[in-house]
Amino acid sequence: MDRLAAFCLGIALTALLPALPSSAVLLLALPVLLLLFALAPVARTRWLASGAWLLAACLLGFAWAAWRAELRLADALLPAREGVPTVVVGEVASLPVAGEFATRFRLRVLAAPPGVPDTVLVSDYRRRAWPAGSVWQTTLRLRAPRGVANPVGFDAEAWYWSEGIGATATVGKAREPMGEAPWWRAGVDRVREAALARIRRELGEGDSAALIGALTVGAQGALSPGLWQTLRQTGTVHLISISGVHVTMLAALAAWLALALTRRFGGGATPRVWVALAALAAALLYSALAGFALPTVRTLLALSAATLFLLARRQTGVFTVWWAVLALVLLVDPFAVLAPGVWLSFGLVGALLWGGFGRKPQSGWRQALAGQWAIALVSPLPLLWLFGELPLVSAPANLVAIPWVTLLLAPLSLLALILPWHWPLAACGHLAEAFVWAMQGFAQFPQWSPPALPPPLLLLALPAALLLLLPLGVGWRALAVCLWLPLFLWRPPLPAPGEVEVRMLDVGQGLSLLVRTHGHTLLYDTGAGDAARVLRPQLVALGVRALDTLVLSHDDADHAGAAPTLLATFAVRQVVAGQPERLAARKVARAQPCGRRSWVWDGVRFDLLPGEAGAADDNAASCSLRVATMSRALLVTGDLPQAAEETLAGRYGRALASDVWVAGHHGSRTSSSAALLGVVRPAWALVSAGYRNRYRHPHAEVLARFGEMGVRVKRTDLDGQLTVRLGETVTVGAWRAQAPRYWRAGASEP
């Protein structure tokens, strides 16, 4: 068991590498491995032999994962192909998902110029039909798989890498059909597409139809944002994907049915092989119906390994089986270590096994409650580590949702798809509506959203949870509770009085600055979209419970688009806006106009500088902000155009001098005038822009202007979230440089 654990550890450590070792280093590992394997059996002491085996197993896992990563990197998009129209022939290799703005699908590339990856995630903004299994010749505009880079929140690049997506692309207007993929390769997707069409035809386009489509054929794209929010607030998101829970439960139902049949017609005999084969066959069919998505493939591998141990009739410890199954999953897919579902599923199964140590066998409702207790104790740790939030109602919500979805809704929906009548599917629709109604009730309860916890504190809480699962005395339980206390007491460090921290959040094509002093917080602009996407996770991770002031520079979606959802879910004491009358249409009704004002928080001076009131150009109305300590300052001017910048420079002159300047209008050619640069004279320029955005921000002329003045530039599209600390000195940090990974795009040169 210890060698299997060491092998898994070696694979997991590879995912943390800032860069992969060279081929020479990997080749050097081979003789080292051979030496360790040779020394282990003849070592004179037991600890030396054990250490040699463990080191060899860890090194073997490390080398295996590194080699597989090298192969995947060799399939990466060639930089010269980015943004260049490229003609490819490809097969639609997934169910198309019709989103709000585009239809998205995976394209298996069959023919293309060199440098195009095998799998591309394609977006069609014309929202045309792309039947599963169809083959097309079309023109793609490719780009590397990039996402916003912030310390917390969804990591799109980790997801792209774990899913094997080598590039994203937008598809052009012209396309030519090239036939259909072979039935043995695309037949399953065609069956899934037909099943989904029947669900929508008979149940409509509501949440119940979307829920049944997700549970039966893995089509999650139709779930509404409101339903996703409800599921997140109740901790039941894991039940909506065709995950290990559903596959395992269906396999268990098939095994139970096979057991009952063999006992009924086999004279009381219970051949293990028939029961095991029935379970595997059910798991295989359900995984196929889910399109062999990676979570179902991992579950299929796990069930296969567990079945082999069962059929071997050997006395094997449950944790040996657990480690062997995990090792098999990581052997086949070493990049699964980046998938949250792997840690959740294996962690919770491990907790159930651990909770059974030293206890008498139980049955019925007591066993179910004991399992729920084990999950409730252990699940907070991976949930806090992976998502930074813990719904307080998660345990009771899952106590209702797991049997409802896994034992009723999922299997009955699969049966209803097979039957030719309408009423079984309609009945499942009512079951789905009841589930949504119940979860909406649970979602009214609050969530616990602690600040981002350091890994050592989470590791300290793990043995505490494991101790509570064992039948130990009061003293041990008191120790476990003490180990949990730091989770509730820890608070992130704050700037010292007289100092300020400014974070330029990576919100893509937009702007959002979080300004923190020792005791106050201000947010300048929100970016676009939903605040739950980027803003809220960053605020919660830093321990921000309320905003003292929200400044909305002007009424553009990329600056104020997320304001309504932020105000609906977060306490904000004061809102100041450059165009308060226009922002009322965005449901920002209590904003004060941006007038000339100054104040001091914790020894830090804030100056609001209004734009041109009533200007025809929204950008000219941008409200500017200068933040200054005793010796350093930062200036942000929103989207002010050059004419307004020149007016600002003439009005305030050298009073605008700042060490750090947020480049106007995302680095657009229409901003960052020489007149304003001449009075500000920054040492640093920060640019907030989306990667390869359609506006081509920042403009080459602006970057050249910065270079001529010796201004150092940092950009969110290349560097991720930027952190500026102003005190006696100025420091500028970039998230991509602070947390480099071989599978993540690197930062720009310092």
N, C-alpha and C positions, 0 to 999 in steps of 0.2 A: 504493500500500500504506500509506503514512504517513497518508493521509487516512482510510482505513478504520480504522486503529488509533486515530486521534484521535476518530472517531465512537464507537467502542466505549468509549474512555476516558470520554467525556462521559456515556454511559449508566451506566457503573460508578460514577462519582463521585456520581451522583444517589442511589444506594442508601446513601451515607454521610451524607446530609443529616439534621440534627436536626429540620428542619421544611421543608416544601415552600415554594418561592418563591410569592409572591402572583401572581394572574392578571395584574396590572398589569406585574409584572417579566417574565413570559413574553411578554406583548404587546410590551414594550419590546425584547425580544430579536429580534423580527422585523425592524425597520429596521436593527439592528446587523448581522444576518445578511446582509441585502440589500447593505449598505455593504461588508462584507467580500468578498462574492462579486463586487461591482463593482470593487473595488480590486485584487483578486488578479491578474486578467489584465493590468492596465496598470501594475503595480508596476515601478519602475525597476531594482530589484535583485532577484536571484533569491531571496535569503534573506527579503526582505520579502514577496514573492509567496507563498513557501512557508509563511511564518508566518501570513499571512492565510488561506490555505486550511486550515491545520491548526486555527487558532482557530475558523474558521467551522464546520468539521466537528465539533469538540468541542462547540461551543455548540449545534449542531443536535442532536447526540445527547443533550445535557443537557436541552434544551427538549422533545424528543420523550418522553423517559422521565418528565419531570416532568408533562407533560400526561396521559400514560397513568396516572400515579399519581393525579392529580386525579380522573380518571374512576373509578378503583377506590375511592378514598376516598368518592366520592359514593354508592357502593353499600354503605357500611359500616352496621353495625347502629346504629339510633338508641338513644342511652343510655336513653331512657324505656321502651324495649322490654325491657331486661334484666330477667330474672327474672319477667316478666309472662306468664302463660299466653296464647298467641297461636294462633288457629286459622289453619292454612294448608292449601293444596292443593299437593302436590308429587309429583315423580316420582323414584323411586329411580334414581339416575344412576351407580351403581357396583355392583361385587359386594359384598354385605354380608360383613363380617368378624366372625366369632364369636369374641370375646375371652373372657378368663377371667370377666369380670363382666358384659359387655354385648355386644350386637351393634351394630356401627357401620357406617354407610353415608353416602354423600353424597346429599343431597336437592336436586334442582333445583326451586326454588320457582316454581310456576305462578300461584298466586293467594294474596295475603296483604295485610294492611294496610300502609300506608306505613311505611318504616323497616326492613323486613325484607330482608336481602341476597338475591341470586339463588341463591347456593350456601351450604348449611348442612351441617356435619358433625354427624350425629345419632347419639345413643347410646340404645339401647333396653335397659334393665336387666331387662326381662321376657324378653328373648332370643327374640322372636317371629320368624317368617319374613317377610322383606321381599324378594320376588322382584325381580330386576333388571328395570327398565322398568315396574313396577307404579306406579299413581297412587293416592294416598291423601289423604283429608282427615283431619287429626289435629291435636292440640294440642301445641305445642312450648313449652318454657320455655327461652328463648334467653339467651345470654350472649356477650359480646365474646370473640374468639379470644385467650385469654391462656395463657401458660405460665410456668413458673418462670424467673426472671431472675437468672442468675449469670454471672460473667465468662467461664467456659468451660463446655463441655458442649453438649448439643443445645438449639438455639434454636427452640422450638416456634412462636413468633410469626413468625420469619422464614420458617419452613416454611408456616404458614397463609397468609402474604401471597404467597409465590411460587406457591402452589397455587390462589390465588383463592378461598379459603374465607373468607367474610365473617362467619360466626358459628358457634358450636357450640351444641348443644341437647340436652336430654333430652326424650323423647317420652312423652306421657301414656298412660293406659290405653285411652281411647276412640280408635278409628280406624274409618274407613269407606272401603271400596274405591271408587275412582272410575274403574275401567277400566284400560286399558293405554296406554302411550305408543305413538306411531306406529312401525311396523316400521323405517322408515328412520332413526329416532333411537335406538331401544332394541334393535334386532335383534342388533347385535354383542354387547351385554351378555348377551342371552339365550343366544346361542351359547356365550359364555364360561362362563356358569353351567352349561349342559348339559355342556360339556367337563369342568369341574371336578367335577361330580357323577359322571361316569363314572370319573374318576381315583380318587376316593374310594371308589367302589363296588368297583373292581377291585383297588386297592392298599391300602385301609384308611385309617387316620388317622395313620400314622407319618411320620417325617421324610422318607422317600423319596417318598411321595405328596405331601407338602407341597412338597418341592423341585421335583418335576415340575410341580405346579400353579403355582408361582412362575415357572418358566422358560417355560411355555407360555401361560398366560393372565394372568400378572401377579398372582396371588393369593398374597400374602406373609403374610397374617394367620394361616395355620395353622402357620407355622414355630415350633418350640418355642424357649423361651428358651435351652435348652442349645445348640441348633444355632446360634442367633444369636451366642452367646458364642464358639463354635468359629470361626465365620466371621470375627468381629472379631479374634480372636487370631491368625489366619492372614492377615489383610488381603485376604480374598476375598469380602467382603460385596458388592462391586460386581458380582460375577458372578451374584448371585441375582435381582436385579431385571432386567426386560427392558430393558436399557440399550442405549446406542449400540453397545457391543461386539457384542451378539447380533444386533441389527438389521443392523449393517454386515456381519457375517460371513455372515448368511443372504443378504443382497443379493449378497455376493461369490460365494457358492455358486451362486445363480441366474444370475449373470453368467457364471460358469465353464461352467455347463450350457448356457446359450444360445450361448456361444462354441463349445463342442464340437459342438452341433447344427448351427450355421451352417457350420462347417468341414466337417462330415460330409455335409450335404445341400445345401450352397450352393456346391459346386465350389471349396472353399478360400477363399471370400470370408468376411470377418468384418465384416459391417455393424455399425458402432458403435451405430446407433440401436436395433437389436434387443437387443443386449447391455445397453445402458443401460436400456431399457424393462423388460427382464426383472428387472434389479436393483431398479429402483424399484417394480415390481409386487410383488416379494417383500417389500421393506421396508414397503410400504403394507399388505399383508395381515397381516404380523406385528405392525405397529403397531396395526392394528384389533383383532387378537386380544388385544393388551395393553390394550384399552380406550382407545387413543389417550392414554395417560398422557403427561405433559409431557416426560419424557426421550425417549420414542420419537418424539414430534412434533418435538422439536429435532433428533433424528438424521435424521428424514425430510426436514426442511428442509435440513440440511447435505448429505445425499446428493443432493437435487434441485439445489442450487446447484453442487456438484462435477460433477454430470452435465452441466449446462448448459455449464460451462467445457470439459468433455471434448468435447462435441458441437460446440462453436464452432470447433474446430480452430485455435485461436490459441495462440501460444507465450506462455504465462502462467506466471510464477514460482509455485512451490508455496506460498510464503508469502503471495503475493497471494491465491491461492485460499483459503488458511487464514484470512486476515483477512476476506475477503469472506464466507465461510461463517459466521464468528463474528458479523460485522455483521448478516447476514440473520437469524440466530437471535435476536439482541438486538433487532433491529427488530420482529420479530413478538412477542417476549416479553421486554421489557426487564427484567422481574423475575427472569429466569433468572440474573442476577448473584448472587442469594442462594442459588442451588442448588449445593451442593458438586459434584454430578456434572458440571456444565458445566465447572468449572475442572479437574477431574480428567481428563475426556475430552479437552478441547481442549489442556490442558497436556501430556498424554502423547503425543498425536498430534504436537504441535509438537516435542516432544523427539525423536520418531522422525524427523521431517523434518530437524531440525537435525543429528542424528547422521549423516545421510547426506552432509553437506557435505564435499567434499574426499576422498571415499573412492571406491575402485573399486567397480563394481557387484558384488554378491555374490549368491549363491543358496543354496538349501537350508538346512542346519542352521546354517551360519555367519551367514546373514542373520537367522535366528530368534534366535540367541544375541546378535547385535548389537542387535536390537530389545529383547530382555530386559535387556541391559546399560543401554541408554538409559532404559528405564522404571525400573530399579532406582536409577539415579542421580538422576532428577528426581522420582519419586513421593514420596520422603520429605518434600520441601518442602511440597507441598499437603496431605499427610497430617498433618504436624505442625501446619500452620497451621489446618486445618479440624477435626482430631480430637484433637490433642495427644498422640498415641501413634503409635508405629511398630513393628509386629511385625518382629522381626529375621529371622523366617523367611518374610517376605512374598515375597521374590524367588523362592526355590525352591518355595514353595507355589503361587505363581501360575504358575510354569513348568510345574507339573503340572496345576493347576486350569484354566487358560485353555484349552488344547487339549481337555482332558477334557470340560469343560462346553460350550464354544463349538462344537467340531468334532464331538463325539459326542452328549452328553446332550441338548442343546437341539434340534438338528435331528432326531435320532432320536425324541425324545418328540413333536415336532410330527407326524412321519410316523406314529407309533403311534396318535395320536388320530384320524387320517384312516382308518386301516385298521380293518376291522370285527372283527378277531380279538383274542383276549385276550393271546396270547403276546408280541406286540411290546411292549405296555405293561408286561407283567411283566418282560421283559428290560431295559427302561429302568429299572424299579424296582431291579433288581440293579445297574445302572450307578450309580444314585443312591446306593445303599447303599455301594458301593465308594468313591465320592467322599467321602461323610461319614466313612467309616473312615479314609481317607487324611488328611483335614483334621484329624481328631481326633488323629492321630499327630503332625502338624506343630504342633498347638496346644500340645503339651507343652514346646515351646521357649519361652524367655523373650521378653518384649517390652521395647523401649526406650521408657521414658516419661519424657522430660526435663521440667523445669519449663516453664511457658508462656514461649515465646521471644518477645522483642520483635520487631515487624515489621521494624525495620532489620536485625537479624541474619539473618532469613530472606531478606530482599532481598539481603544481602551474599552469602549462600550460593548464590543463583540463578546469578550469572555463573560461580561455581566449578563448578557442575554442568555448565553449558554448555561451559566450557573443557575439562572432562574428556571430553566427547563428541566433541571435534574431534581429528583426527590431528596433535597438536602435540608439541613436544619436551618433554624432562624438566623444563626450567625452568618452562614454563607449567603443567605438571601440579603441580609443587611449590607454585606460587603458588595454584592451585586448592585444594590441600589446606590451605594456611594460611587461606584464606577460610572453610573449613569448621570450623576449630578452635573459633571462638567458640560454635558450637552446643553443643559438649561442655563448655565451660568456664564458661558463664554460669550464675549462681545468682541467684535473686530476693533482694532486700534483706530483712534481718531487723530486728525491733525492736531498738533500742539497749538495752544493759543498764539495768535499772531501768524500762523501758517495756514495755507489753504491747499486743498487737493482738488484738481479738476480732472474729470474723466470724460474723454470724448468717446462715447459709446459707439460701437460699430453697428449702425442701423442700416447699412447698405447705402442706397442713394438717398441721403437725407442728413439731418443734423440733430444731435442731442448731446448736451453737455451737463454733467452732474457736478455741481460745485459744493464742496463740503468744508466747513470750518470746524472748530472744536465742538461747537454746540448747535450749529444750524446747517440747513441743507437747502440748496436752490437748484432747480432744473431749468435749463435754457433750451427750449424746444424739445419735441418728443419723437421726431421722425415720423414715418408713415405707418399704416397698418394698425395692428392690435397691440396694446401695451403689454399684454401677456407674452408676446413673442420675444422681446428683448428687454424692455424697460423694467417691468416688474421683477423678473429674476435678478437683475443687477441690483436694484434697490433693496430687495429682500436679503440678498447675499451680503450686502454691506451693513445690514442692521438698520436700515432707514425705515422708520415706521410712519413718518409723515413728512411732507414737504412744507417748509416755511413759505417758499415763494416758487411759483411756476411762471416763467417768462416765455410767452409765445411771440416770437419776433414778428411774424406776419402770417397772413392767411394763405399759405401754400401747404399742400398735403404732405410734402416731404419734411415740413417743419412742425406742423400742428395736427397731422392726421391721426396720431395716436392719443391726442389729448382727451377726447370723450371717454374712451375706455380707461384711461389712467384716472380721470376724475371720478369715474363710476366705481373704481375698486381701490382707490388710494386716498388717504386724507391729505388735502391741500389747503393750507390756511389762506393763501392769497394768490390770485391769478392776475398777471399784468400782460397786456397784449398790445402789439403794434396796430392791429386793426380789430378792436373789440366788437365793433358793429358787424363786421364780416364773419367773425368767429362764432357769432350766435347761431349761424346756420349749421355749424358743426356741433351744436348742443353744448357750447362753452358760453353760458349765459351770464356768468358773474365776473367777467374779466374787467379790470380797470384799464383805462387808457395809459399808454406808456408816456409819461411825462418826465421832464428832467428832475431827477431825485438822487439823493445819496444817503447812505447809512453805513454803520460800522457794526460788524458781527465779530466778536471774539478777537478784536484787534485787526480785522481785515476790512478794508474799505470797498464798498460796492457803489458804482456809478451807472445809472441808467440814462441812456442818451436817446431821445426820440428821433424817429425818422421823419419823413415828410408826410404830415397828416393830410388825408384826402387825396394823396397822389394817385394818378391814373394807373401807374405801374405799382403792383403789389410789392415788388421787391424794394422800391424806394421808401416804403413805409416801415421797413425793418427797424426794430428796436435794438440798439447796440448796448453792450454791457462791458464795463471794465472792472476787473477784480484786482486789487492791489494790496500787497503786504507793505511793510515799511520800506522794502528795498526792491521788490520785484512786482511785475504786473502781467496780466493777460487781457487781451482785447478780442471781442467777437462782435462782428458787424452784420450778422445774418446774411441776407442776399443783396445788400446795398449795391446798386450799379455805380459805375465810375463817377457819374455826375454827382450823385448823392454823397459818395465818398469824398469828393473834392470839397463839397459844402461842409461836411463834417470836419475835414482837416482844417479848412479856413476858420471854422467857428471855435474849435478847441485847441488847435495847434499842438505844441509839445506836451500839453496835458494828456494827450493820447499815447505818449511814449510807453511801450510795453516790450517785455522780453519775449513774450509768446503772442502770436497773432493767429487767430482762426481765419484761414484764407476765405475771403468773401465769395459767396455763391459757389461753394464747393470747388474753387479754383477756376471758375469760368473766365473766359477772355473779357467778359463785360465788367469784371470787378478787379480787385487787387491793383488799383491804379498807382502810378508812380507818385502822385501827390500824397496819397495816404501813407504809402510805404515810407515816403520821405520824412514824415513826422513821427510815425510809429517806430521805425527802425528796429524791427524785431530781430532776435537771434534765431528764433524758431518760427516756422509756419506749419500749422496743422491743417490738413485737408480731410474733410469727411465726404467720401464719395463711394459709390458702388463699383464693384469690380467690373471693368470693361462696360461701363454704363453707356447708354445710347447718346448721351450728351457729350461724351468724350472729355469729361472732367477728370482731373485738372488739365487745363489746356497747356500745350507745349510752350506758348509764349509766356504764360504766367510762371511756369517752372523755370524758364530761362531768366526771367526778371529776378526771381528769387536767387538764382545762382549768381547773377551778376552782383548782387548786393551781399553775397556771402551768407544768405539765410539758409539754415538747415531745414529740410522738409521731412515731415512724417505724414503718412497717409493711411486712413483706415482700410482702404481697399487692398493695400499691400501689407500693412503692419497690424491690422486688427485694432482692438480697443487701445487708445492712447491714454496714458496717465501722466499728468503734469503736477509736480509738487513745487509750490512757491513758498519760500521762506527767506533765509539769507541768500540762498542760491536757488538755481532752477535745475530740476531734473525732469527728463522726459523719457518715459518707458513705453514699450510696445509689447502687447500681449503675445504676438507670434514669436518675438525674440525671447520672451520670458518662458514660454512653454513650447519649445520646438518639438516636433514629432516628424518622423520620416514620412508619414503618410499625409502630413498637413503641409500646405503651401508655406514657404518660408517668408521671413520678413525682408524688407528692403535693406539695403546697405546702410549702416549707421552714418 
